[in-house]
Amino acid sequence: MFYIILLLLLLLLIIYILYCYYYLKYIKYYENVKKIEILDNKFLDFKIPYIVNIFLNNFPKWNISFFKKNYGNNLVSIVKSNSIECYHSDLKLINMKLNDFIKKFIENKEKDYESYYYKLEEYYGLKDNYNQIEIINKYFENIVEKTFNTYRAFWLGPKNSITTFHYDIDHVNLLCILEGKKRILLISPEYNKILYKNYIIKNNWWIENLNIRNENEIKNLKKKVKVFDIVVNSGQILNIPRMWWHAVINLDDTLAFTYQYQTLQSVLFIPGYYLFYKFYQFYQ
């Protein structure tokens, strides 16, 4: 009986490893993207990057002033970088009222304002207003598949603030710009081996020693790998595919939110990612 159970467990493990392998192959099926398409109110396969142009036209006018007025007294955690490069290991959290953050670093541009950024895990106080969370879910319900977990986060950053290169493992990651514009650098996972050979990767998914504020470093990166260098404007949505490296430079004071979710297939892959993907990155 013991050996039967052991064999069954071994068989399940083999099946799961094969599943993870083909899941990764499925992700890389569209790796050789030629250009970023701009579409009007239409979503393509989520495995490829593209911009949707007018889908947000009827979305509520949630701009920076709206959040200042409605959630200004909320105590929030602000991401502050201790270096101009804003490397992931340099970041720390400081607490202040949302109103103070907007006044100091968005409106008055106080010293080192580019080093401050706000990613609101708790949806700018929207956790206490599920009607507004439901507005987001309702707005996107016709484009989503059957989901296991839906995740929304707001991003508020002053002009010239950045997020360094990283990737996400969500099934879908839609970056929706409500105010301002962002410069986005995108790299396909087909270049993983080159990136891992040339750069320091922290926690599997952050590039630690590439300064995207330095245009010469970006030029050198473009000599090694294909980089999509695009601008996403207010009212546009960028689909960021699973495991595509991306970095963000705010060209204006910018408010955006990400709409992300997992499916059964992507949830099943998550344990395999932590077990096997590091190996796959080096030996694919």
N, C-alpha and C positions, 0 to 999 in steps of 0.2 A: 504493500500500500504506500509506504514511504517513497519508494522509487517511482511509483506511478505519479504521485503528487510532484515529485522533483522533476520528472520528465515534462509534466504539464506546465510547470512554472518555467522551465527552460524553453519550451515551445512558445509560450506567451511572450517571453522576453525576446525571442528571435523575431516573432511577428511584430512586436512593438518596435524593435530596431529597424526592421524593414519599412514599417510605417513611417518612422521619422526620416529615414533616408529618402523615401519617395515624396514625402511632404516637402523636404528641402529641394528636391529636384523640381517639384511643382512650383515652388516659389521662384526658382531660377529659370523657369521656362521662358519668361519674357525678359531675360537679363539684357539682351542687346537692343535696348530702346534707342531709336535714332534721334528723336526730338520730343519735347514736351508739348503736347497738343493743348489747345485752348478751346473748350467746348461751351456751348450755351445750354445751360440747364440739363445737361446729360452726363451720366456717369458711365465710364467704361469698366473693363476688368480692373479690379482693385490691385492686381499684381503689377500694374504699370503706373508710372507717375503721369499726372495730367492736371490741368487747371479747369475748374468749372466756373464759368464767367458770371451768370446772372441768377444762379439758384438762390442766393441770399437776398434778392431784391425785396421780397416781402417779409423778411425776418424783422423782428422788433428792433427798433433803433437803440440798441444797447451800446452807447459810446462811453468814453471815459467820464464825461459829465454825468451820465446816468448813474454810474457806479459810485461816483463821488457823492452825489446827492442822496442815493438810497442806502449805501453801505459804507459811507465815509467814517462812521464811528466804530466800525468793526475792527477789532484787534487782529492783525494778520502777521504772518511770517514772511519776511522779505529775504530773498537770496542776495547775499553780498559777496563779491569776489575780492580776494586779497591781492590779486595780481591783475594787470592790464589784460592778460591773455584769457582770463576767466576760465582757467582749467578746472575740471570737475573737482579735483582734490583741494583746490583753493577756496571752495565755496563754504560759506557759513550762513546760518539763519539769524536774523535779528527781528525782534517784535516791535511793531508800531501800529498806529491806527492807519487805515487805508487812506484817509484824508491827508494825514501828515506825509505819507509816501508820495501821493500825487502832488501835493503842494511843494515839497522839497525837491523831488527828483524829476517830475514831469513838467511842472509849471516854472519853477525857479531855477532849475538846472544847477543845484548846489554842487560843491566840489566832489569830483569823482562820480558824478551822477550816472555815468555809463556803466559803473560797476554794480548797480542795483537793478534787480529784476524781481518781478512778482509772478510766481506761478501759484495760482490758488487752487489747491486740492479740494477745498471745500466750497468751490464755486462762488466766491465773493459773497458769502452769506446765503447763497441760494439753497444751501442745505436746509435752511429754515423756511424756505418758500418753495415747496415742491410743485407749486403751480408753474413756476418759471422753468424748473427742471423738466416738467412735463411738456412745456412749450418746445424745448429743444428736441425731446424725444419724438413729439408729434410731427415736428417739421421734417424730421429725417426718416420717418417710419416707412415711407414708400420706397426707399433705396436700400434699406438694410435687409440682411438675411435673418434667419432665425438666430438670435443671439443668446449667449450664456451670461455675458456681463457687459453692460454699457458703462462707459467711463467718460466724463466730461471734465475738462480743466480749463480755466481761463489764464491768459498770459497778458500781463501788462508791463511794458518796458519802455523806458525813455529812448529817444533817438540815440543811435550808436551802441546801445546795449546788445549783447550777443548771447547765443547759446552755442557751445562748441560741438564738434562732430560727435554724433552718437547714432544709434539706431534703436528701434522699438520692435517688439515681437507681437503686438496686437494684430488681429486679423485685418482690421481697417483702422487707419489713422487719417482723419480729414482735418486739415488745418484751415480754419474759417476766420478770415480777416474782417473785423467789425469796424476798425478805424486805423488809419495809417497804412504803411506798406512795409514789406519785409523782403530782404534779399535772401534767397535760399540757395544753398549749395547741396547738390544731391549726387550720391555715388552708389552705383549698383553693388550688390554683394559679390558679383563676379570678380571684384578686385580685392577681396578679403586678404588673399595671400600677400599681395603687394603692400597693402596697408599694414598688415601685421609684421611684415618684414622691415618696413621703413619707419613705423611710428610706435609709440608706447600706448598700449591699450589697457585701460583700467576697468575692472569689473566686467570684462568681456565686451562692453558696448560703448565706452567713452575713449576717444582719442585724446591723449593727454598732452602731447608735445607739439601740436600744430596750432599756431597762432593765426586765427582767421582775421585778426585786425591788420595783419601784415600782408599786403598785396603780393609781395615777392614770394612769400611762403605759399600763397594760393597759386601763383604762377608755376612754382616748382611742383606743387601737387598735381596740377593739370598736365604736366609733362609725364607724370607717372601713371595717371588713371584718367578716365573720362569723367569730367565733372559737368553736371548741368548747373549752370549759373543763371538763375532766373529771379525776376521780381514778381511778387504776388501783391496785388493791390487791394484796397478796401472793397469789400463786396465779393471777393473771389475766394474760392476754395482750392487748396492744393491737396491732392491725394498723395500721401507719402506711403509707398508700399512697405510691406513687412521686410525688416532687416536691411532696408536701404539706409545708408549713412546720410545724415543731413545735419547741416549747421545753419544758424539763423543770425542775420544781422538786421537790426531794426533801422530802417532808413528814415522813419518818422517816429514820433511818440505813437506807440502801437498797442491796440487792444485786439486780442484774438482769442478764440477758444478752439480746443481740439475735441473732436467727437470720435471716440474710439470704442471698439467692441471686440469681443471674442466670439467665435463659433465653437461648436463641438470639436471640429477638426483642429482648430488652433489651440484649444484648451488641452486636448490630448497630447499635443506636441510639446507643451511647456516643460513637463518633467524630462523629456528626451533632450530638449534644448540644453538644460543645465547639466545633463549627464554626458551628452555626446557632441554638442555643437562645437565646443572648443577643438575637439579632435578634427571635426569636419572642416573647420576654418583652415587648419594647417595642411590637411591632406586631401582636400577635394581635387 
